[in-house]
Amino acid sequence: MDITTLTKEQLAKTFDFSLLQAYLTEEQIKKHCDIAKKIRPAIVAINSVWTSYCKQQLSGTDVKVGASVAFPLGQMSIASKLDECKNAIEDGADEIDYVCNIGRVKMHDWSYLKEEMTQLTTLCHNNNKIIKVIFENCYLEKEEIKQMAIIAKEVGIDYIKTSTGFGTGGATIQDVQLMSETVQGKVKVKAAGGIRSWHDAKAFLSAGASRLGTSNALAILEEFEKEKANETFSDGNNL
């Protein structure tokens, strides 16, 4: 992505504006949607139970609703993940982020993981929905990340994602570069976990990410505008 020509509106559309804690109330979800109406991210990323509520709150806007499935542990059967995914779609989800079975990754049970990814991707694509798989890279070796990316490329999923933000670590530049290089443009990459500033966002977009999972979207956009204003001021003084 060419950061030098990026507009505020384009930057906002790279955000999966997330609010995923266990203790959230309807009031907090509504406030999140109200902010989303102002900054217009790609999606609000929420736990699947809030899907229909967010869909109602964001009606009439171009902000989509992204539901998290098997979040944040991924320790559910394929059938259970399919049920949650189907329910989220019925409730109005435009995008799905599901957590892969991380234990199966550590077991190198690639056939299981491909079957899981294939079934969930098929369900979403049959309903014209975008789907992302979360690897949770903090628990994986580089070769495991690479193998998961290869499977994703074979299956044809829409995005591979670094992290839930609830593990022992978040996105790293090295992992985003590895994921991006492995899929060779066939699958998009989403970085998530620890992206709190425009400096962070710029680095991950430059490394190959197309989407950024963050709860700090508003602050990042304010930093972006401030930097652009300073650049304009400097250019004016140099005339």
C-alpha positions as CSV (number, residue, x, y, z in Angstrom):
1,M,0.0,0.0,0.0
2,D,1.3,3.4,-0.9
3,I,1.3,5.3,2.4
4,T,2.3,8.6,0.8
5,T,-1.0,9.0,-1.1
6,L,-3.2,7.6,1.6
7,T,-6.2,9.8,2.6
8,K,-8.0,9.8,5.9
9,E,-11.0,8.1,4.4
10,Q,-8.8,5.4,2.8
11,L,-7.0,4.8,6.1
12,A,-10.3,4.5,8.0
13,K,-11.4,1.8,5.5
14,T,-8.4,-0.3,6.5
15,F,-9.7,-0.5,10.1
16,D,-11.6,-3.4,11.6
17,F,-12.7,-1.3,14.6
18,S,-12.8,-3.8,17.4
19,L,-14.5,-4.1,20.7
20,L,-14.3,-7.6,22.0
21,Q,-13.9,-7.7,25.8
22,A,-16.0,-10.2,27.8
23,Y,-17.7,-7.5,30.0
24,L,-19.2,-5.3,27.4
25,T,-22.7,-3.8,27.9
26,E,-25.2,-2.6,25.3
27,E,-24.3,1.0,26.2
28,Q,-20.7,0.4,25.4
29,I,-21.5,-1.3,22.1
30,K,-23.8,1.6,21.2
31,K,-21.0,4.1,21.9
32,H,-18.7,2.1,19.7
33,C,-21.2,2.1,16.9
34,D,-21.7,5.8,17.3
35,I,-17.9,6.4,16.9
36,A,-17.9,4.1,13.9
37,K,-20.7,6.2,12.2
38,K,-18.3,9.2,12.4
39,I,-15.0,7.7,11.4
40,R,-16.5,5.1,8.9
41,P,-14.1,2.1,9.3
42,A,-14.5,-1.0,7.1
43,I,-16.3,-2.9,9.9
44,V,-17.0,-2.9,13.6
45,A,-15.5,-6.1,14.9
46,I,-17.6,-7.5,17.8
47,N,-18.4,-10.8,19.5
48,S,-21.1,-12.6,17.5
49,V,-23.8,-12.1,20.2
50,W,-23.9,-8.4,19.3
51,T,-24.3,-8.9,15.5
52,S,-27.9,-8.0,15.1
53,Y,-27.7,-5.1,17.6
54,C,-24.8,-3.6,15.7
55,K,-26.5,-4.2,12.4
56,Q,-29.4,-2.1,13.6
57,Q,-27.2,0.6,15.0
58,L,-25.3,1.0,11.8
59,S,-28.3,0.8,9.4
60,G,-28.1,3.4,6.7
61,T,-24.3,3.7,6.9
62,D,-21.5,2.0,4.8
63,V,-20.0,0.5,8.0
64,K,-20.2,-3.3,7.9
65,V,-20.5,-5.7,10.9
66,G,-17.8,-8.3,11.5
67,A,-18.6,-11.2,13.9
68,S,-15.9,-13.1,15.7
69,V,-16.4,-16.9,15.8
70,A,-14.8,-19.3,18.3
71,F,-13.2,-16.3,19.8
72,P,-10.7,-16.0,21.3
73,L,-9.5,-19.6,21.9
74,G,-10.6,-21.5,18.8
75,Q,-11.2,-24.6,20.8
76,M,-14.5,-25.7,19.3
77,S,-15.4,-28.4,16.9
78,I,-15.9,-27.6,13.2
79,A,-19.6,-28.2,13.6
80,S,-19.8,-25.7,16.5
81,K,-17.9,-23.1,14.5
82,L,-20.2,-23.6,11.5
83,D,-23.2,-23.2,13.8
84,E,-21.9,-20.0,15.3
85,C,-20.9,-18.7,11.8
86,K,-24.3,-19.5,10.4
87,N,-26.1,-17.8,13.3
88,A,-23.9,-14.7,12.8
89,I,-24.7,-14.6,9.1
90,E,-28.5,-14.9,9.9
91,D,-28.1,-12.1,12.4
92,G,-26.6,-9.9,9.6
93,A,-22.9,-10.3,9.8
94,D,-21.1,-9.1,6.7
95,E,-17.7,-10.5,7.7
96,I,-16.5,-13.4,9.9
97,D,-13.2,-13.7,11.8
98,Y,-12.8,-17.2,13.2
99,V,-10.0,-18.6,15.3
100,C,-8.4,-21.7,13.9
101,N,-7.9,-24.8,16.2
102,I,-4.5,-23.7,17.5
103,G,-3.9,-27.0,19.2
104,R,-4.3,-28.7,15.8
105,V,-1.7,-26.3,14.4
106,K,0.8,-27.4,17.1
107,M,0.0,-31.0,16.3
108,H,0.7,-30.2,12.6
109,D,-2.7,-31.7,11.7
110,W,-2.9,-29.9,8.4
111,S,-5.7,-32.0,6.9
112,Y,-8.0,-31.1,9.8
113,L,-7.1,-27.4,9.6
114,K,-7.7,-27.4,5.8
115,E,-11.1,-29.1,6.3
116,E,-12.0,-26.6,9.0
117,M,-11.0,-23.7,6.8
118,T,-12.7,-25.1,3.7
119,Q,-16.0,-25.7,5.4
120,L,-16.2,-22.2,7.0
121,T,-15.0,-20.5,3.8
122,T,-17.6,-22.4,1.7
123,L,-20.4,-21.4,4.1
124,C,-19.3,-17.7,4.0
125,H,-18.7,-17.5,0.3
126,N,-22.1,-19.3,-0.4
127,N,-23.6,-16.4,1.5
128,N,-21.4,-13.7,-0.2
129,K,-19.6,-13.0,3.1
130,I,-16.0,-12.2,3.7
131,I,-14.1,-14.6,6.0
132,K,-10.8,-14.3,7.9
133,V,-8.9,-16.9,9.8
134,I,-7.0,-16.0,12.9
135,F,-3.7,-17.9,13.4
136,E,-2.8,-16.5,16.8
137,N,0.9,-16.3,15.9
138,C,2.2,-15.7,19.4
139,Y,1.8,-19.5,20.0
140,L,3.2,-20.6,16.6
141,E,6.6,-21.2,15.1
142,K,7.5,-19.5,11.8
143,E,7.1,-22.7,9.8
144,E,3.7,-23.3,11.3
145,I,2.6,-19.7,10.3
146,K,3.9,-20.4,6.8
147,Q,2.1,-23.7,6.5
148,M,-1.2,-22.1,7.6
149,A,-0.7,-19.4,5.0
150,I,-0.1,-22.0,2.3
151,I,-3.3,-23.8,3.3
152,A,-5.2,-20.5,3.2
153,K,-3.9,-19.8,-0.3
154,E,-5.1,-23.3,-1.4
155,V,-8.5,-22.9,0.2
156,G,-9.1,-19.4,-1.1
157,I,-10.1,-17.8,2.1
158,D,-10.3,-14.0,2.0
159,Y,-7.9,-13.0,4.8
160,I,-5.3,-14.5,7.1
161,K,-5.0,-12.6,10.4
162,T,-2.2,-12.5,12.9
163,S,-3.8,-12.4,16.3
164,T,-6.9,-12.1,18.5
165,G,-5.4,-9.5,20.7
166,F,-6.1,-11.7,23.7
167,G,-3.1,-14.0,23.4
168,T,0.4,-13.6,24.8
169,G,1.4,-11.3,21.9
170,G,0.0,-9.4,19.0
171,A,1.0,-8.6,15.5
172,T,4.6,-8.3,14.5
173,I,6.1,-6.8,11.3
174,Q,8.1,-9.9,10.7
175,D,5.0,-12.1,10.8
176,V,3.0,-9.9,8.5
177,Q,5.9,-9.9,6.0
178,L,6.1,-13.7,6.2
179,M,2.3,-14.1,5.7
180,S,2.2,-11.6,2.9
181,E,5.2,-13.2,1.1
182,T,3.7,-16.7,1.5
183,V,0.3,-16.0,0.0
184,Q,1.8,-13.9,-2.9
185,G,-1.2,-11.7,-3.2
186,K,-3.7,-14.6,-3.4
187,V,-5.0,-13.9,0.1
188,K,-5.1,-10.6,2.0
189,V,-3.4,-10.1,5.4
190,K,-4.9,-8.6,8.5
191,A,-2.7,-7.4,11.4
192,A,-4.3,-7.2,14.8
193,G,-3.1,-6.9,18.4
194,G,-1.2,-4.0,19.8
195,I,-1.9,-1.5,16.9
196,R,-2.4,1.7,18.9
197,S,-0.8,4.5,16.9
198,W,-0.5,5.9,13.4
199,H,3.2,4.9,13.6
200,D,2.1,1.3,14.2
201,A,-0.6,1.4,11.5
202,K,1.8,2.8,8.9
203,A,4.4,0.1,9.6
204,F,1.9,-2.7,9.2
205,L,0.4,-1.4,6.1
206,S,3.8,-0.9,4.6
207,A,4.7,-4.5,5.6
208,G,1.8,-5.9,3.5
209,A,-1.3,-5.7,5.7
210,S,-4.6,-4.7,4.0
211,R,-6.7,-4.5,7.2
212,L,-5.8,-3.5,10.7
213,G,-7.7,-4.7,13.8
214,T,-7.6,-2.0,16.4
215,S,-9.8,-0.4,19.1
216,N,-7.8,2.8,18.7
217,A,-9.1,3.8,15.3
218,L,-10.2,7.3,16.4
219,A,-6.8,8.2,17.9
220,I,-4.9,6.8,14.9
221,L,-6.9,9.0,12.5
222,E,-6.3,12.0,14.7
223,E,-2.5,11.3,14.6
224,F,-2.7,10.8,10.9
225,E,-4.4,14.2,10.4
226,K,-1.9,16.0,12.6
227,E,1.0,14.5,10.6
228,K,-0.6,15.6,7.3
229,A,-1.2,19.1,8.7
230,N,2.4,19.4,9.8
231,E,3.6,18.2,6.4
232,T,1.4,20.8,4.7
233,F,2.7,23.5,7.0
234,S,6.3,22.6,6.4
235,D,5.7,22.5,2.6
236,G,4.2,26.0,2.8
237,N,7.1,27.4,4.7
238,N,9.5,25.9,2.1
239,L,7.9,27.8,-0.8
